[in-house]
């Protein structure tokens, strides 16, 4: 009696879930993702690495071919794109898609996020192993050793009906199975296409902003210039500033194509006037820059920018005073334009606070009146510019930014030193500060 009780206890223990054999699951994933999946799956299943390869759109037959040897209930295919991982779960029975799970792994990727793990195990619970291969009919051997390969027994039919053999029934089942497989294959293909479609970039696709800028100007001639040439100083003026950058590929890919973009920024002076004694002169001031840009993420907190484009800046003073009618002093109106290259960097100090810096170089091709016959037609020049800024995120897509910038134009006139009015060169400096709102999308 005691031995019988021990036997029953042993049977109950061996058939309990704790001692039941774990069902196999095939895993096709990059090494880093496979390591985490194996650890997670090991709690309830037996992860088995997929030998060979299974395409992104496997048919039902292809899935059964790889799951049959291990009798696996499911296949997990993983793809890492950008900063996201996508898991496609297919049933081992016929390749039916069970779920597609996309998540962003943490920096130290040691376990699946809770929501992803819950969804994965819910999908695996629906998995089924492939159907067993039908066994061949076993011949009957009589006492004399002769084989009697009898035809399968025919099922009895109702009066007026043709008898139906087991072989015909099996053929019909196989036909139905083939039909169901054919119906399941397109579903698997559709699921795989949706699972492996490109993932948008985590970096913004559009950055645009508008704000108010206060700026000043200082223009002067080189030492030894003729006294007839006038210098210019503007302590403060106001302007409306705007900026924008668009990375079209970022809507569709987290790869390098998502970091190629175009930019446009500018500023237009408002309510400007130049004064000399009692005379007031109408004044125009504006600047526009545009071109192409490419960004290079360096880790999660640093981003480098490279910009190549065109810049044009105008500061023009009316020929005659609107108040006294006096002619403008002997200072040229200028329009500096030419190709410009720049490099910048962005630092994410915290999730809410960031800093940026920019340095640019420009070849000054156009100079306005300064390079006309009225002044010095052989003038050449270059420009340097730089800026720094701080930004604070208000909500998910809105930031406030404060920045300071400087632009300096350095000009050589190549003038005849024996001329009545002469100068060896000039310099023109603009400094400003801007407070703006940025939309980041």
Beta strands, then each sheet from edge to edge (+ up, - down):
strand 1: 24-28
strand 2: 46-49
strand 3: 74-81
strand 4: 84-91
strand 5: 97-103
strand 6: 140-141
strand 7: 147-148
strand 8: 154-155
strand 9: 164-165
strand 10: 206-221
strand 11: 232-246
strand 12: 260-270
strand 13: 273-276
strand 14: 279-298
strand 15: 302-317
strand 16: 334-348
strand 17: 353-364
strand 18: 380-393
strand 19: 398-412
strand 20: 425-440
sheet 1: 2+ 1+ 3+ 4- 5+
sheet 2: 6+ 7-
sheet 3: 8+ 9-
sheet 4: 13+ 14- 12+ 11- 10+ 20- 19+ 18- 17+ 16- 15+
end
